[in-house]
Amino acid sequence: MKNNKLKLAIDAYQDFPQKGIVFRDVMPILRDPDIFSNLIQEMSSSYVLKNSEAIIAIDARGFIFGAAIALKLCKPLIVARKPGKLPGEIISKSYNLEYGSNSLSIQEKSLSGFQTFFIIDDLLATGGTVKCVEDIVNSKRKKITGLSVVIELKDLNAKSKFNFPVESQVIY
């Protein structure tokens, strides 16, 4: 669905969350069921995704797309959450992003029983969140097979950080 209709549905906010950042907002996609449905269909068609055992969706907008794709493909969904949001035994890692730092956590038991994971998120900028998830998964001797995002910010060259396929629906 790499077309103008999807790109037109994405809003841009200058200087958010801080000066110098252009925030690409995917929320308008959700207000148009046809665009949202077509996007999920396109993201779900990945050969690499279909051959992964489970999906990892990244907090928070990645949950929207990851849940829809997991349901469509009948795949298990695992969530990577921000600090303090998950109970039980968790694996956490800190990361840097384009305007600060944060950390992500995954419940340890959610990774058991699977070896290969495909990451879903809304946006690929510097790649910090994806690298964080990859490091958590690798720490358990498991593998990330690919990444699918709605938006990629090409000038930040995050794709070069990964040894797995990256699929983007819109590139800025």
C-alpha positions as CSV (number, residue, x, y, z in Angstrom):
1,M,0.0,0.0,0.0
2,K,2.9,2.3,-0.6
3,N,0.7,4.9,-2.1
4,N,-0.3,8.5,-1.7
5,K,-3.6,7.8,0.1
6,L,-1.7,6.3,3.1
7,K,0.8,9.1,3.1
8,L,-1.9,11.7,3.0
9,A,-3.5,10.1,6.0
10,I,-0.4,10.7,8.2
11,D,-0.3,14.1,10.0
12,A,2.9,16.0,10.7
13,Y,3.5,18.2,13.7
14,Q,6.5,20.5,13.7
15,D,8.5,20.8,16.9
16,F,6.8,18.0,18.8
17,P,7.7,16.6,21.3
18,Q,10.6,19.1,21.2
19,K,12.0,21.8,18.9
20,G,13.5,20.4,15.7
21,I,11.4,17.2,15.6
22,V,8.8,16.5,13.0
23,F,6.3,14.1,14.6
24,R,4.6,11.8,12.1
25,D,1.2,10.9,13.5
26,V,-0.3,7.6,12.4
27,M,-3.5,8.1,14.4
28,P,-5.6,9.5,11.5
29,I,-5.1,6.1,9.7
30,L,-7.4,4.6,12.4
31,R,-10.2,7.0,11.5
32,D,-10.4,5.6,8.0
33,P,-11.3,1.9,8.1
34,D,-10.5,1.4,4.4
35,I,-7.0,2.8,4.8
36,F,-6.4,0.9,8.1
37,S,-7.7,-2.4,6.6
38,N,-5.5,-2.0,3.5
39,L,-2.5,-1.2,5.6
40,I,-3.0,-4.3,7.8
41,Q,-3.4,-6.4,4.7
42,E,-0.2,-5.1,3.2
43,M,1.8,-5.4,6.4
44,S,0.4,-9.0,6.9
45,S,1.6,-10.1,3.5
46,S,5.2,-10.3,4.4
47,Y,6.8,-13.7,3.7
48,V,9.3,-13.2,6.6
49,L,6.5,-12.4,9.0
50,K,4.4,-15.4,8.0
51,N,7.4,-17.6,8.7
52,S,8.2,-16.2,12.2
53,E,6.7,-17.9,15.2
54,A,5.5,-14.9,17.1
55,I,5.1,-11.1,16.8
56,I,6.5,-8.5,19.1
57,A,4.7,-5.2,19.1
58,I,6.4,-2.1,20.6
59,D,4.7,0.2,23.1
60,A,2.4,1.9,22.4
61,R,1.3,2.6,18.8
62,G,3.0,-0.6,17.7
63,F,0.3,-2.5,19.7
64,I,-2.4,-1.2,17.4
65,F,-0.8,-2.6,14.3
66,G,0.7,-5.6,15.9
67,A,-2.6,-6.7,17.4
68,A,-4.4,-6.4,14.1
69,I,-1.7,-8.3,12.3
70,A,-1.4,-11.0,14.9
71,L,-5.2,-11.6,14.8
72,K,-5.2,-11.7,11.0
73,L,-2.4,-14.2,10.8
74,C,-3.3,-16.2,14.0
75,K,0.1,-15.5,15.5
76,P,1.0,-15.1,19.1
77,L,1.5,-11.5,20.2
78,I,4.1,-10.4,22.7
79,V,4.4,-6.8,23.9
80,A,7.5,-4.7,24.6
81,R,6.4,-2.2,27.2
82,K,7.7,0.9,28.8
83,P,9.0,0.8,32.4
84,G,6.7,-0.4,35.2
85,K,3.9,-1.7,33.0
86,L,4.4,-5.4,33.1
87,P,4.0,-7.8,36.1
88,G,6.0,-10.9,36.8
89,E,9.6,-11.8,35.7
90,I,10.7,-9.3,33.1
91,I,13.7,-8.6,30.9
92,S,14.5,-4.9,30.6
93,K,16.9,-2.9,28.6
94,S,17.6,0.8,28.2
95,Y,17.9,2.6,24.9
96,N,18.4,6.0,23.4
97,L,16.0,7.7,21.0
98,E,16.1,10.8,18.9
99,Y,15.0,13.1,21.9
100,G,16.0,11.3,25.1
101,S,16.2,7.8,26.5
102,N,13.9,5.1,27.9
103,S,13.7,1.4,28.5
104,L,11.6,-1.5,27.4
105,S,10.5,-4.7,29.1
106,I,9.2,-8.0,28.0
107,Q,7.7,-10.7,30.2
108,E,10.3,-13.5,30.3
109,K,7.6,-16.3,30.0
110,S,6.1,-14.7,26.9
111,L,9.3,-15.6,25.0
112,S,9.4,-19.2,26.0
113,G,8.2,-21.7,23.5
114,F,9.3,-19.5,20.5
115,Q,12.6,-19.1,18.8
116,T,11.8,-16.6,16.0
117,F,10.1,-13.2,16.3
118,F,9.0,-10.5,13.9
119,I,8.8,-6.9,15.3
120,I,5.9,-4.5,14.5
121,D,6.0,-0.8,15.2
122,D,4.5,2.4,13.9
123,L,7.7,4.3,13.1
124,L,11.4,3.6,12.5
125,A,13.5,6.7,13.4
126,T,17.0,6.1,15.0
127,G,16.2,2.4,15.6
128,G,16.8,2.6,19.3
129,T,13.5,0.8,20.3
130,V,14.0,-1.9,17.8
131,K,17.6,-2.5,18.8
132,C,16.5,-2.7,22.4
133,V,13.9,-5.4,21.6
134,E,16.5,-7.2,19.5
135,D,19.0,-7.2,22.4
136,I,16.3,-8.5,24.8
137,V,15.5,-11.4,22.4
138,N,19.1,-12.1,21.6
139,S,19.9,-12.3,25.4
140,K,17.7,-15.3,25.5
141,R,19.4,-16.9,22.5
142,K,16.4,-16.3,20.2
143,K,16.2,-14.4,16.9
144,I,14.5,-11.4,15.3
145,T,13.7,-12.3,11.7
146,G,12.4,-9.0,10.5
147,L,10.7,-5.6,11.2
148,S,7.6,-4.0,9.7
149,V,6.8,-0.3,10.3
150,V,4.2,2.0,8.9
151,I,6.7,4.9,8.6
152,E,10.5,5.0,8.1
153,L,12.5,8.2,8.5
154,K,15.1,7.3,5.9
155,D,17.6,10.1,6.6
156,L,18.3,8.6,10.1
157,N,19.6,5.4,8.4
158,A,18.3,3.0,11.1
159,K,18.1,0.1,8.7
160,S,21.9,-0.1,8.6
161,K,21.8,-1.2,12.3
162,F,20.0,-4.4,11.6
163,N,20.9,-7.8,10.1
164,F,17.3,-8.6,9.2
165,P,14.8,-7.3,6.6
166,V,13.0,-4.0,7.3
167,E,9.7,-3.4,5.6
168,S,8.3,0.2,5.5
169,Q,5.0,1.3,4.1
170,V,5.8,5.0,3.9
171,I,9.3,6.5,3.7
172,Y,10.1,10.2,4.5
